[in-house]
Structures are given as structure tokens and as C-alpha cells.
Amino acid sequence: MQFLLLFWEYFQIGLFTIGGGYAMLPMVQQVVERNGWMTQAELIGFVGIAESTPGPFAVNLATFVGMEVGKATSMGVFGGILGAFVATFAVVLPSFVVILIVTKLFIKFKENKYVNGAMSGIKPVVVGLILSAVLTIAFAVVFPKLQFDSINAEGFSEFRYVSLIMFAVLFVISRIKFGKKRIHPILIVVLSAVMGVVAFGFFNLPR
């Protein structure tokens, strides 16, 4: 039953998410919290892993969440493998079907004013979804006790300034140009991992 629920939830996410993996995050967060599959902190950890590992972010995140859900069943490790497969298959299935249909129809209708209007209307929604995901993760990292459904002073009682400083430093580094090129994103990810090991592992700074 849990695997059917996992398939259905991720099938809906794959079907209704427009704009890539980051636009998917608000829906993933709602699904995870509604079904009690993991905490927000655990989800953010999986987001970091999914971003740091090779492959599409959305697929990686689905795989990690599915594996965690499957492992929580009585099937153990095998359940984790099955859960990873189910979530990954479910999230890519709608895109696979839709792209087959769109490939056949888009060339015929690409100049249609209604199709162009729909595409133009979708763009701001995608921006809003991505911005929502960014803000949700940012506040969860910097203010881990903050809950958007009940904002109060307690939510701001824990301020993780080290994470904020690391973000600011890495953001500045990512904007620096050497000649005409910026630092490759992979190097930024590696640098962030090194900074995390030094700050939270070696110096044991507050997270």
C-alpha cells in the first residue's frame, strides 16, 4: 500500500510540476510532510545530496525520498530499492508521455497564439515556484525552528549565522569571473562540502 501511495504522489508531482526540479520542491515538501515520510531537516539534507550527485536534480531527489520511504517498511533494504525505483519511475512517467505527445503536436501548433499565450502565462508561475522553494530552504537552514503556518518569536530564536556566512561567501565566489568564465558549479559544490567539513566537523561550529 505504501508503494502505491508513493507512486501516486510522485506521479502527480511529475504530472503537475512545470519548470524543472526546483519548481518541484514545494510539492515534494507538502507530500513528504502530509504523509509523515520525513522531517523538513531530513528533506533539506536529501536536497543537498540530490544537488551534489550526478544526474537530474528532480530524479535524484525522487530516488532518495523513495529509498527512504521504502526502507521504513517491513521490507528493509529491498524495500528501499523498490521505493527508489517506484518514485523515480513515477516522477518521470508523465514527462515521458507528455513529451511524446508534444513532439507530435508542437511543430504544428507552435505559431498558434493560444499556445504562445499559455507558454507566456506559465513562465511567471515557474519563477514563483522556484522562488518559493528557495525561500523555504533558506529559512529552514538559517532559522530551523521557523514554521510558516505559525510564525512567532520562537521561530526566530535559533539563528544559524554560520550557514548564512557560508552562503554569502559562496555566492560571491560564484559571481567572480576569471577572464570571461565563472567558476564551474561543480567546484562550488566541492568547495561548499569542504567548508562544511571544516566549519562543522573540524571546528564544531553551531549548525
N, C-alpha and C positions, 0 to 999 in steps of 0.2 A: 504493500500500500504506500509506503514511504517513497518508493522509487517511482510509482505512478504520479504521486504528488510532485516529486522533483521534476519529472518530465513535463508535466502540465505547466508548472510555474515557469520553467525555463523556456518552454515553447512559447508562452505568452510574452516573455521578455524578448525573445528573439523576434517575435512577430510584430511587436508594437514599438520597439526601440528603433529610432531613426537618428543617425549621426555618429555611429561608432560606439566603441567600448565605454568611453567616459559618459556619454549620454545614457548609457545603460545603468550606471551606478545608482541613481535614485530608486529605480525599480528593484534592483537587486537588494538594496538596503531594506526596502519595505517588505519584500518577500522573506528575507532572512529573519527580520525581526518578528514578522507576523507568525511565522512557523516555529520560532524559537530555535533555529538551527545553530546560531552562534551569536556572540555579543558583538557590539559595534567595534570594540577594540580588536577582536579577532578578525572581523571583516576587513578592517583597515590594514591589518597585517597581511592578509591574503592579497589585498590590492597592491601592496608594495612588492610582494613576491611575484604576482602576475605581471607587473610592470617591468620587473628586473629579469624575468626569464624570457628566452626566445619564443617568438610566435605572437599572434594577435592577442592583444590585451583581453578582449571580451571572452575569447575562447579559453585562454589560460585561467581567467577568474572563474568561469563556469566549471572548469575541470577541478580546480582546487576546492570550490564550495561543494561540488558534487561528491568529491572524495571524502570531505569532512562529514557530510550528511550520511553517506554510505557506511563509513566507519562507525558511526554512532548506533547502527542497527546491530542485531544479533549476529550478522554475518562477518563482522570484523574486517580484516584486511581485504577479503574478497568483496565484501560489501562496499568498501572504499573504491576498489577498482571499478565495480559495476556502477556505483554512483557517479564516478568521474565520467564514465562512458555515457551514461544516460543524460547527464546535464549538458555535456559537450554536444552530443548528437541533437538534443532538443533545441539548443540555442542556435545551432547553425542550420537546422532543417528549414525553418521559414525563409531564411535568406536564400537558401539554395533553390527552393521552389519559386520564390518571387523573382529572383534574377533570371531564371529560365523564361518566365512569362514576360518580364520586362524586356529582355533581349529581343524577343519576337515582336513586341509592340512599340518599343520606344522609337525605333527608326521611323516608324510610320507616323507616330504622333508627336515627335519631338518639337515640331513647329506649332503645335496646337496651343492656342492662347490659354485654354483652361489648364492644360498640363503645365505650361510655364508658370501660370499663376499659382498652381498648387505647390510647385517646387519653390517659388519665391516665398510662399507662406510658411513653408516648413523650416526654412533657414533660421528665422529668429527663435523658433521653438527649440531647435537643436542647440543654439547658443545658450538659451535659458537652462536647458537640461544639463549641459556641461558645466555652466556656472554654478548650478545647484550642487552638483557633485563635488566641485572644487571647494565650495564654501563649507559643505558638510564635513568633508575630510579635514579641511584646515582647522575648523573649530574643534573637531573631535581630537585632533592632535595637540593643539595648543591649550584648549580648555576641556579636558576629558570628562569633567563632571557636568558639562552643559547639556541640557536636554531642550530641544526646540519646542516641544509640546508643553513645557512648563518652565519658562525662563525665569530665573530668580538669582539672588545674590550668591546662593550656594553654588550655582553653576560656574561662577567666575572665581571661586575660592582657590582653585588649583590652576596655576598659570605655568605652563612648561616653556619657559623662556629659552631654554637650550634649543629646542626644536625650532622655535621661531628664528633664532640667530642662524642656525644651520640653513634654514630655508632662504633667508636673506642673502647669506654668503653664496650659496649655490645658484641662486637666481642671478646675482651679479656676475658670477663666473660664466654662467650660460650665455650672458649677453656680450661678453668680451669677444672681440674679433681679432684673429691673428691673420693679417693680410686681408683677404676677402672672406675668410671662413671663420665660423664659430667652433667652439669645442664640441666634439661629437657627443650626442646624448648618452651613448654607452659609457663614455669616460665620466660623464656627470654622475651616472648611476653608480659606477665603481667608486668614485670619489665620495659619494654620499655614504656608501657602505663603510668605507674606511673611516670617515668622520664619525659614523655611528659606533664603530668598534672602539675608537679612541675615546670618544666622549662618554659613552655609556658602559663600555666594557673596561677600559684601562683606568679612566679617572672616576668611573662610577657616578657620573653626574645625574641629577634627578631627571627622570623621563617625563 
